[in-house]
């Protein structure tokens, strides 16, 4: 029995290729163009979903962070989520006297009006915890549609982390919405569609 390799001419199979023909390349480019055009709306939708989810997470984080700071510092905090200004504000009560460092009196104005100052934004040291959704590129197009925690009725967290009241914040982008809920009894924060 003779063993020898089959020749390409005998089998009709080409062994090597000199590349792609112009027609094959044009077909591939047309297919890629169709996929790109069909995928563009899905990509835009995914970007919008990420913006909306990011804004909802930012509201939830502000509420949870204010609650944690109130519990660890023993000082009240407050969060306002303003539909009017499309902005999230996080503040902390600062007494004029430091009772732990030898101060023995609080000013009457502090007791009556409770002076609050902006907390530091944890991701940007030296910056106030104010997130303007109109300016922040991460949340382009997202708006605060409704809020139980407006600048008139912010939520306060006491020294044990209990909220003054529960409620929701509804964020919108196009026809999509996300709702951030603060449970008034437990202080738990959830995000839902």
C-alpha positions, 0 to 999 in steps of 0.5 A: 500500500502506497502512502502519499499525501493527497494533492489539492488538485485531486480533492478539489480543496484549496490548500492556501488562500491568497486573502479575501476577495473585494466582494467578501470584504464588502459583504462583511462590512455591510453585515457589520454596518447592519449590526452597528445600526441595529445595536445603537439604540440598545447601546443608548438605552443601556447608557441611559439605564446606567445613568438612571441607576447611578443617580438612584444609587447616589440618592440611596448612598446619601441616605445611608451615609447620613444615617451612618454618620449620625450613628457614629458621631451621635450628631443629627444629620439631614438629607434633602433631595430637591426636585426644584433644583435637581440636587441632593444635599447632605448636612450635619448638625454642628454645635458651636460648643464642643462639649467633648473638648471642654466646652460647657454650654451650647448657644441658645441659637444652636439649641433652638435652630440647630445649625447644619453645615454641609458634610464632606463628600466621601469620594471627593475630599474637600468638597461639600456633599452636594450633588447637582444632577444638572451639572454632573455628567454621570447623570446627564438627563436624569431628573428628580421627579418627586421627593418626600425629602425636599428642602422644605421637608428634609429627612433627619437621622438622629443619634441612633440612625432613626429617620424623622420620616420615611418616603420615596424619591422618584428619578426619571430619564425618558420613560424610565423611572427608579424609586428610592424608598426609605422605610420610616420605621427601620431606616432601610433604603431600597431601590426599585423600578 
